[in-house]
Amino acid sequence: MRVFTVLAAPFLLVSCSLLVACGNESDAGEEPSMTPSSSGVSESDSPPPSGPAEQAKADLVKRLGVDAAQVSVVSSAEVMWRDGSLGCPEPGMHYTQALVNGSRVVLESGGKEYHYHSGPGRPPFLCTNPQPPVGG
């Protein structure tokens, strides 16, 4: 028991020192400052799209270089993916073999459908070889 105590004390001291060193003291107690913006509203001033369908649509509009009115949402749903590929496996890649919560958004523009998939910590991305989710 004495050996454990002798080894634990330096370990705890080093751990606490590292934890304190990771803090950012310069921001402590400071009020956030606001920088005035120009009176004109630009695309960068608008808030980013929030939901998966809005994020996917914004990405497709940018990719195709079309007006947002030319892209329509065919479907948008929360789904369960079969594995970590999020329904969009790439050849030669290995994925977590577990069910993964996510979303699937299908968009249409110019008579063509575009599939966007997402999962935890990953925003919607264009999937060129979509696989169906569990039960779908």
Backbone as ProteinMPNN parsed JSONL, in Angstrom:
{"seq_chain_A": "MRVFTVLAAPFLLVSCSLLVACGNESDAGEEPSMTPSSSGVSESDSPPPSGPAEQAKADLVKRLGVDAAQVSVVSSAEVMWRDGSLGCPEPGMHYTQALVNGSRVVLESGGKEYHYHSGPGRPPFLCTNPQPPVGG", "coords_chain_A": {"N_chain_A": [[0.83, -1.189, 0.0], [2.002, 1.174, 0.696], [3.782, 1.593, -1.418], [2.034, 2.158, -3.496], [0.976, 4.641, -2.65], [3.288, 6.209, -2.666], [3.89, 6.21, -5.394], [1.558, 7.239, -6.495], [1.304, 9.907, -5.633], [3.301, 11.604, -7.038], [2.314, 11.19, -9.627], [-0.3, 12.263, -9.523], [0.378, 14.933, -8.992], [1.769, 15.703, -11.332], [-0.293, 15.27, -13.204], [-2.253, 17.137, -12.377], [-0.807, 19.496, -12.774], [-0.485, 19.49, -15.555], [-3.158, 19.691, -16.323], [-3.879, 22.237, -15.368], [-2.137, 23.756, -16.897], [-3.282, 23.58, -19.384], [-5.353, 25.363, -19.426], [-6.759, 28.587, -20.41], [-5.834, 31.462, -19.462], [-5.909, 34.087, -20.318], [-8.413, 34.752, -21.33], [-10.064, 34.8, -19.167], [-12.581, 36.315, -17.299], [-12.913, 38.4, -19.089], [-14.981, 40.496, -21.027], [-16.881, 39.651, -23.879], [-16.089, 41.177, -26.974], [-17.671, 43.254, -29.392], [-17.456, 43.624, -32.812], [-18.183, 46.143, -35.015], [-20.097, 45.661, -37.977], [-20.232, 46.097, -41.56], [-22.839, 48.056, -43.116], [-24.06, 46.817, -45.25], [-25.482, 43.69, -46.219], [-24.03, 40.593, -46.578], [-23.444, 37.321, -48.069], [-21.826, 35.992, -46.261], [-22.603, 37.087, -43.871], [-24.993, 35.963, -43.216], [-26.655, 33.539, -41.167], [-25.293, 30.228, -40.708], [-26.617, 27.3, -42.381], [-28.899, 25.271, -40.522], [-30.214, 22.646, -40.051], [-29.892, 19.188, -41.266], [-31.063, 18.97, -43.888], [-31.072, 21.626, -44.778], [-28.328, 22.185, -44.685], [-27.36, 20.327, -46.549], [-28.665, 21.191, -48.863], [-27.57, 23.769, -49.162], [-24.917, 23.058, -49.695], [-25.201, 21.647, -52.134], [-26.245, 23.633, -53.823], [-24.04, 25.32, -53.94], [-22.139, 23.566, -55.1], [-23.297, 22.99, -57.624], [-23.663, 25.501, -58.619], [-26.07, 26.852, -58.873], [-29.247, 28.564, -58.455], [-30.868, 28.633, -55.274], [-33.576, 28.093, -55.469], [-33.731, 26.266, -57.481], [-33.177, 23.835, -56.441], [-34.67, 21.185, -54.832], [-36.029, 19.637, -51.886], [-36.43, 16.291, -51.71], [-36.708, 14.219, -49.856], [-36.171, 13.921, -46.324], [-34.791, 12.478, -43.554], [-34.314, 11.032, -40.288], [-32.182, 8.339, -39.772], [-30.994, 4.921, -39.355], [-27.83, 3.846, -39.784], [-26.091, 1.044, -41.208], [-23.414, 0.686, -40.602], [-20.221, 2.293, -39.873], [-19.737, 3.546, -42.282], [-21.766, 5.124, -42.974], [-23.697, 4.543, -44.871], [-22.418, 4.994, -47.23], [-20.154, 3.535, -48.456], [-16.639, 3.33, -49.191], [-14.448, 1.874, -51.551], [-12.005, -0.408, -50.341], [-11.837, 0.679, -47.817], [-12.201, 0.407, -44.24], [-14.734, 0.044, -41.814], [-16.431, 0.99, -38.752], [-18.165, -1.611, -37.292], [-21.012, -1.344, -36.413], [-24.311, -0.282, -35.537], [-25.274, 2.965, -36.545], [-26.535, 6.101, -35.734], [-28.016, 8.575, -37.826], [-28.61, 10.77, -40.623], [-30.506, 11.029, -43.674], [-30.695, 12.724, -46.654], [-32.419, 13.524, -49.536], [-32.046, 15.235, -52.454], [-33.21, 17.168, -55.292], [-32.384, 18.339, -58.485], [-32.608, 19.765, -61.61], [-33.773, 17.452, -62.667], [-32.27, 15.378, -61.663], [-31.359, 13.238, -58.96], [-29.799, 13.744, -55.783], [-27.971, 12.363, -53.199], [-27.495, 12.822, -49.777], [-25.705, 12.035, -46.894], [-25.338, 11.701, -43.33], [-23.838, 11.61, -40.034], [-23.037, 11.037, -36.532], [-21.246, 13.809, -35.472], [-20.473, 14.383, -38.039], [-21.155, 16.385, -40.708], [-23.754, 16.63, -43.266], [-22.885, 14.958, -46.292], [-22.172, 14.639, -49.781], [-23.143, 11.697, -51.333], [-22.126, 9.461, -53.65], [-22.546, 6.801, -54.189], [-24.943, 5.603, -52.874], [-26.108, 3.568, -50.156], [-28.838, 1.719, -48.763], [-30.387, 2.617, -45.599], [-30.805, 0.899, -42.391], [-33.693, -1.014, -42.49], [-34.62, 0.396, -44.644]], "CA_chain_A": [[0.0, 0.0, 0.0], [2.929, 2.308, 0.77], [4.32, 1.796, -2.766], [0.979, 2.82, -4.264], [0.915, 6.028, -2.203], [4.506, 6.883, -3.117], [3.805, 6.388, -6.845], [0.369, 8.01, -6.848], [1.491, 11.331, -5.348], [3.907, 12.313, -8.171], [1.416, 11.092, -10.777], [-1.352, 13.259, -9.338], [0.987, 16.251, -9.1], [2.016, 15.955, -12.758], [-1.594, 15.352, -13.871], [-2.864, 18.431, -12.045], [-0.017, 20.543, -13.429], [-0.839, 19.491, -16.977], [-4.526, 20.164, -16.449], [-3.848, 23.684, -15.172], [-1.41, 24.345, -18.023], [-4.142, 23.58, -20.568], [-6.314, 26.447, -19.334], [-6.421, 29.809, -21.112], [-6.071, 32.496, -18.47], [-6.078, 35.4, -20.935], [-9.821, 35.024, -21.58], [-10.811, 34.776, -17.917], [-13.142, 37.559, -16.823], [-13.051, 39.413, -20.129], [-16.258, 40.569, -21.71], [-16.707, 39.526, -25.324], [-16.224, 42.449, -27.666], [-18.395, 43.173, -30.653], [-16.881, 44.444, -33.859], [-19.263, 46.557, -35.907], [-19.98, 45.194, -39.359], [-20.713, 47.071, -42.537], [-24.293, 48.092, -43.174], [-24.521, 45.898, -46.285], [-25.568, 42.293, -45.807], [-23.459, 39.687, -47.57], [-23.721, 35.913, -47.801], [-21.079, 35.563, -45.082], [-23.27, 37.6, -42.689], [-26.17, 35.168, -42.904], [-26.312, 32.4, -40.316], [-25.118, 28.991, -41.458], [-27.794, 26.431, -42.356], [-28.881, 24.538, -39.259], [-30.562, 21.233, -40.13], [-29.239, 18.429, -42.337], [-31.613, 19.296, -45.208], [-30.602, 22.961, -45.145], [-26.889, 22.082, -44.941], [-27.181, 19.6, -47.807], [-29.115, 22.062, -49.953], [-26.564, 24.824, -49.328], [-23.754, 22.448, -50.341], [-25.512, 21.333, -53.531], [-26.354, 24.915, -54.535], [-22.662, 25.763, -54.17], [-21.502, 22.635, -56.046], [-23.871, 23.107, -58.967], [-23.662, 26.899, -59.041], [-27.432, 27.204, -59.261], [-30.032, 29.282, -57.469], [-31.471, 27.73, -54.287], [-34.917, 27.725, -55.916], [-33.611, 25.167, -58.437], [-32.904, 22.607, -55.687], [-35.781, 20.867, -53.942], [-35.837, 18.527, -50.957], [-37.328, 15.172, -52.004], [-36.965, 13.605, -48.552], [-35.19, 14.168, -45.267], [-35.202, 11.632, -42.436], [-33.346, 10.44, -39.369], [-32.083, 6.924, -40.111], [-29.984, 4.11, -38.676], [-26.913, 3.279, -40.772], [-25.63, -0.311, -40.871], [-22.039, 0.721, -40.092], [-19.582, 3.601, -39.851], [-19.643, 4.162, -43.612], [-22.946, 5.993, -43.076], [-24.409, 4.232, -46.108], [-21.649, 5.472, -48.377], [-18.842, 2.886, -48.338], [-15.622, 3.549, -50.218], [-13.656, 0.656, -51.741], [-10.742, -0.51, -49.625], [-11.921, 1.277, -46.481], [-12.789, -0.404, -43.183], [-15.62, 0.883, -41.018], [-16.965, 0.468, -37.506], [-19.267, -2.53, -37.549], [-22.052, -1.102, -35.418], [-25.363, 0.603, -36.019], [-24.925, 4.368, -36.325], [-27.612, 7.056, -35.999], [-27.643, 9.621, -38.764], [-29.715, 11.286, -41.431], [-30.4, 10.89, -45.128], [-31.415, 13.785, -47.355], [-32.415, 13.359, -50.989], [-32.352, 16.494, -53.13], [-33.404, 17.06, -56.737], [-32.107, 19.538, -59.271], [-32.464, 19.471, -63.032], [-34.209, 16.094, -62.956], [-31.337, 14.405, -61.101], [-31.377, 13.154, -57.504], [-28.524, 13.798, -55.077], [-28.123, 11.789, -51.866], [-26.594, 13.315, -48.738], [-25.746, 11.241, -45.67], [-24.596, 12.273, -42.203], [-23.796, 10.807, -38.817], [-22.554, 11.788, -35.373], [-20.031, 14.593, -35.675], [-20.163, 14.55, -39.459], [-22.253, 17.06, -41.4], [-24.163, 15.946, -44.491], [-21.93, 14.933, -47.396], [-22.714, 14.058, -51.003], [-22.81, 10.279, -51.469], [-22.343, 9.089, -55.053], [-22.915, 5.392, -54.26], [-25.699, 5.437, -51.634], [-26.66, 2.291, -49.724], [-30.009, 1.998, -47.92], [-30.21, 2.456, -44.154], [-31.51, -0.237, -41.8], [-35.136, -0.926, -42.685], [-35.008, 1.316, -45.693]], "C_chain_A": [[0.872, 1.25, 0.0], [3.492, 2.625, -0.612], [3.299, 2.531, -3.629], [0.921, 4.303, -3.913], [2.115, 6.814, -2.71], [4.449, 7.146, -4.617], [2.637, 7.28, -7.252], [0.576, 9.505, -6.655], [2.164, 12.07, -6.501], [3.011, 12.298, -9.416], [0.31, 12.14, -10.688], [-0.816, 14.673, -9.49], [1.215, 16.625, -10.564], [0.697, 16.114, -13.501], [-2.263, 16.69, -13.622], [-2.125, 19.581, -12.721], [-0.356, 20.64, -14.906], [-2.24, 20.033, -17.2], [-4.596, 21.682, -16.319], [-3.172, 24.365, -16.355], [-2.268, 24.427, -19.273], [-5.149, 24.72, -20.56], [-5.831, 27.675, -20.075], [-6.789, 30.973, -20.213], [-6.377, 33.846, -19.107], [-7.538, 35.748, -21.18], [-10.64, 35.146, -20.3], [-11.289, 36.17, -17.551], [-13.31, 38.634, -17.875], [-14.443, 39.349, -20.733], [-16.018, 40.385, -23.205], [-16.91, 40.874, -25.998], [-16.952, 42.229, -28.979], [-17.739, 44.119, -31.636], [-18.004, 44.847, -34.797], [-19.012, 46.046, -37.321], [-20.503, 46.271, -40.292], [-22.227, 46.997, -42.612], [-24.851, 47.167, -44.24], [-24.51, 44.469, -45.777], [-25.006, 41.434, -46.923], [-23.799, 38.261, -47.192], [-23.007, 35.446, -46.542], [-21.724, 36.056, -43.791], [-24.476, 36.751, -42.294], [-25.766, 33.964, -42.065], [-26.165, 31.13, -41.151], [-26.383, 28.142, -41.383], [-27.739, 25.529, -41.127], [-29.157, 23.046, -39.386], [-29.868, 20.53, -41.278], [-29.752, 18.787, -43.736], [-31.108, 20.658, -45.684], [-29.109, 22.941, -45.472], [-26.625, 21.4, -46.278], [-27.557, 20.484, -48.995], [-28.099, 23.165, -50.221], [-25.329, 24.278, -50.045], [-24.027, 22.189, -51.82], [-25.64, 22.596, -54.375], [-24.959, 25.418, -54.89], [-21.971, 24.883, -55.211], [-21.979, 22.841, -57.483], [-23.83, 24.531, -59.505], [-25.022, 27.353, -59.534], [-28.096, 28.002, -58.146], [-30.694, 28.27, -56.534], [-32.866, 27.272, -54.703], [-34.891, 26.549, -56.892], [-33.285, 23.831, -57.764], [-34.075, 22.366, -54.744], [-35.448, 19.657, -53.079], [-36.885, 17.467, -51.27], [-37.705, 14.476, -50.703], [-35.835, 13.95, -47.592], [-35.652, 13.382, -44.05], [-34.021, 11.23, -41.569], [-33.361, 8.944, -39.659], [-31.048, 6.234, -39.227], [-29.127, 3.483, -39.77], [-26.386, 1.942, -40.273], [-24.228, -0.33, -40.27], [-21.494, 2.142, -40.174], [-19.408, 4.257, -41.203], [-20.786, 5.136, -43.851], [-23.665, 5.793, -44.404], [-23.695, 4.682, -47.356], [-20.242, 4.872, -48.332], [-17.919, 3.212, -49.507], [-14.793, 2.281, -50.333], [-12.335, 0.709, -50.975], [-10.745, 0.069, -48.227], [-12.563, 0.29, -45.51], [-13.584, 0.522, -42.274], [-16.026, 0.188, -39.728], [-18.155, -0.416, -37.83], [-20.29, -2.436, -36.418], [-23.097, -0.196, -36.039], [-25.03, 2.036, -35.62], [-26.128, 5.241, -36.668], [-27.119, 8.109, -36.977], [-28.857, 10.147, -39.494], [-29.423, 11.065, -42.909], [-31.283, 11.97, -45.741], [-31.293, 13.51, -48.845], [-32.883, 14.68, -51.59], [-32.531, 16.24, -54.615], [-33.1, 18.399, -57.373], [-31.903, 19.121, -60.716], [-32.828, 18.04, -63.39], [-33.294, 15.008, -62.41], [-31.41, 14.433, -59.577], [-29.961, 13.121, -56.944], [-28.76, 13.324, -53.646], [-27.051, 12.341, -50.929], [-26.801, 12.472, -47.49], [-24.977, 11.968, -44.577], [-24.671, 11.331, -41.016], [-23.253, 11.646, -37.685], [-21.241, 12.512, -35.666], [-19.644, 14.789, -37.124], [-21.35, 15.199, -40.155], [-22.614, 16.314, -42.681], [-23.11, 16.068, -45.59], [-22.582, 14.241, -48.583], [-22.22, 12.63, -51.133], [-23.148, 9.849, -52.89], [-22.733, 7.63, -55.231], [-23.724, 5.032, -53.008], [-26.206, 4.014, -51.412], [-27.845, 2.6, -48.811], [-29.687, 1.847, -46.435], [-30.933, 1.197, -43.67], [-33.008, -0.018, -41.985], [-35.561, -0.03, -43.828], [-34.558, 0.896, -47.01]], "O_chain_A": [[0.528, 2.259, -0.616], [3.665, 3.796, -0.952], [3.657, 3.421, -4.402], [0.824, 5.139, -4.811], [1.972, 7.96, -3.136], [4.909, 8.192, -5.075], [2.723, 7.999, -8.247], [0.066, 10.297, -7.447], [1.638, 13.099, -6.925], [2.959, 13.274, -10.163], [0.019, 12.826, -11.668], [-1.492, 15.529, -10.062], [0.89, 17.736, -10.984], [0.573, 17.001, -14.346], [-2.782, 17.311, -14.549], [-2.75, 20.533, -13.189], [-0.497, 21.736, -15.448], [-2.481, 20.758, -18.166], [-5.301, 22.337, -17.086], [-3.595, 25.443, -16.771], [-2.01, 25.261, -20.141], [-5.745, 25.016, -21.597], [-4.637, 27.81, -20.347], [-7.936, 31.419, -20.209], [-7.046, 34.673, -18.488], [-7.88, 36.929, -21.234], [-11.8, 35.557, -20.35], [-10.493, 37.107, -17.496], [-13.819, 39.709, -17.558], [-15.004, 38.27, -20.922], [-15.044, 40.915, -23.74], [-17.81, 41.627, -25.626], [-16.862, 41.165, -29.593], [-17.495, 45.284, -31.322], [-18.709, 43.985, -35.322], [-17.877, 46.005, -37.795], [-21.137, 47.234, -39.861], [-22.828, 45.996, -42.22], [-26.01, 46.765, -44.15], [-23.637, 44.082, -44.999], [-25.441, 41.526, -48.071], [-24.37, 38.01, -46.131], [-23.525, 34.591, -45.824], [-21.438, 35.519, -42.721], [-24.929, 36.818, -41.152], [-24.67, 33.428, -42.226], [-26.83, 30.972, -42.175], [-27.143, 28.253, -40.421], [-26.665, 25.075, -40.732], [-28.383, 22.246, -38.862], [-29.317, 21.18, -42.167], [-28.96, 18.896, -44.672], [-30.76, 20.823, -46.853], [-28.669, 23.596, -46.416], [-25.772, 21.839, -47.048], [-26.853, 20.518, -50.004], [-27.799, 23.465, -51.376], [-24.758, 24.953, -50.902], [-23.181, 22.477, -52.666], [-25.189, 22.624, -55.52], [-24.724, 25.885, -56.005], [-21.294, 25.393, -56.104], [-21.186, 22.864, -58.425], [-23.949, 24.744, -60.712], [-25.128, 28.132, -60.481], [-27.57, 28.101, -57.038], [-31.043, 27.169, -56.961], [-33.294, 26.179, -54.33], [-35.917, 25.904, -57.108], [-33.134, 22.814, -58.44], [-34.431, 23.238, -53.951], [-34.691, 18.774, -53.482], [-38.083, 17.705, -51.117], [-38.876, 14.176, -50.469], [-34.707, 14.23, -47.997], [-36.764, 13.583, -43.561], [-32.89, 11.105, -42.039], [-34.43, 8.345, -39.778], [-30.33, 6.875, -38.46], [-29.614, 2.695, -40.58], [-26.249, 1.728, -39.069], [-23.883, -1.244, -39.521], [-22.222, 3.078, -40.506], [-18.975, 5.407, -41.278], [-20.772, 5.89, -44.824], [-24.179, 6.744, -44.992], [-24.295, 4.746, -48.429], [-19.257, 5.596, -48.189], [-18.356, 3.35, -50.65], [-14.464, 1.669, -49.318], [-11.645, 1.728, -50.962], [-9.746, -0.039, -47.516], [-13.366, -0.555, -45.906], [-13.164, 1.646, -41.996], [-15.974, -1.037, -39.621], [-19.054, -0.008, -38.566], [-20.408, -3.335, -35.585], [-22.802, 0.567, -36.959], [-24.566, 2.294, -34.51], [-26.681, 5.138, -37.763], [-25.949, 8.489, -36.96], [-29.99, 9.99, -39.04], [-28.274, 10.934, -43.332], [-32.457, 12.109, -45.396], [-30.195, 13.289, -49.356], [-33.966, 15.175, -51.279], [-32.068, 15.228, -55.141], [-33.499, 19.452, -56.874], [-31.111, 18.224, -61.005], [-32.255, 17.469, -64.318], [-33.523, 13.827, -62.671], [-31.508, 15.499, -58.97], [-29.05, 12.552, -57.544], [-29.649, 13.83, -52.961], [-25.862, 12.328, -51.245], [-27.934, 12.224, -47.078], [-24.075, 12.756, -44.861], [-25.46, 10.386, -40.995], [-23.028, 12.844, -37.854], [-20.252, 11.894, -36.06], [-18.569, 15.319, -37.403], [-22.438, 14.624, -40.189], [-21.855, 15.455, -43.13], [-22.523, 17.131, -45.794], [-23.434, 13.368, -48.418], [-21.018, 12.375, -51.054], [-24.312, 9.868, -53.292], [-23.203, 7.246, -56.302], [-23.261, 4.253, -52.174], [-26.668, 3.347, -52.338], [-27.856, 3.639, -48.151], [-28.827, 1.053, -46.056], [-31.593, 0.514, -44.453], [-33.526, 1.052, -41.667], [-36.746, 0.273, -43.969], [-34.817, 1.583, -47.998]]}, "name": "protein", "num_of_chains": 1, "seq": "MRVFTVLAAPFLLVSCSLLVACGNESDAGEEPSMTPSSSGVSESDSPPPSGPAEQAKADLVKRLGVDAAQVSVVSSAEVMWRDGSLGCPEPGMHYTQALVNGSRVVLESGGKEYHYHSGPGRPPFLCTNPQPPVGG"}
